[in-house]
Amino acid sequence: QVQLVESGGGLVQAGGSLRLSCAASGRYAMGWFRQAPGKEREFVASISWSGGRIDHVESVRGRFTISRDNAKNTVYLQMNSLKPEDTAVYYCAAVPSRSGWWDPRRISEYDYWGQGTQVTVSS
């Protein structure tokens, strides 16, 4: 099975930045999701294996950037201008690259998940 490990979470003041990393060997599309206490897990960003398709949820657009370095088998989530409402456990997810229709915002699209990393933004 594929093991995904997130890193880079922590405590930061509002307006600060963090960069999350997730490592996974192979040809995978990757996504980032987050879950705040008492809320459903929600889509944050995704990137295809080639990097040709990138999506961000509206609430983070302009602040967060997903990217990947396939030579290092790593996907990143650069988070700038963090807000208290960004506080959540952030999860990395992966699915084998394929052609055809897909909606990267849907949890059900992904086959593999990391354990999560806590991001806390103080006011």
Rosetta blueprint (number, residue, H / E / L):
1 Q L
2 V L
3 Q L
4 L L
5 V E
6 E E
7 S E
8 G L
9 G L
10 G E
11 L E
12 V E
13 Q E
14 A L
15 G L
16 G L
17 S L
18 L E
19 R E
20 L E
21 S E
22 C E
23 A E
24 A L
25 S L
26 G L
27 R L
28 Y E
29 A E
30 M E
31 G E
32 W E
33 F E
34 R E
35 Q E
36 A L
37 P L
38 G L
39 K L
40 E L
41 R L
42 E E
43 F E
44 V E
45 A E
46 S E
47 I E
48 S L
49 W L
50 S L
51 G L
52 G L
53 R L
54 I E
55 D E
56 H E
57 V L
58 E H
59 S H
60 V H
61 R E
62 G L
63 R L
64 F E
65 T E
66 I E
67 S E
68 R E
69 D E
70 N H
71 A H
72 K H
73 N L
74 T E
75 V E
76 Y E
77 L E
78 Q E
79 M E
80 N L
81 S L
82 L L
83 K L
84 P H
85 E H
86 D H
87 T L
88 A E
89 V E
90 Y E
91 Y E
92 C E
93 A E
94 A E
95 V E
96 P E
97 S L
98 R L
99 S L
100 G L
101 W L
102 W L
103 D L
104 P L
105 R L
106 R L
107 I H
108 S H
109 E H
110 Y L
111 D L
112 Y E
113 W E
114 G L
115 Q L
116 G L
117 T E
118 Q E
119 V E
120 T E
121 V E
122 S E
123 S L
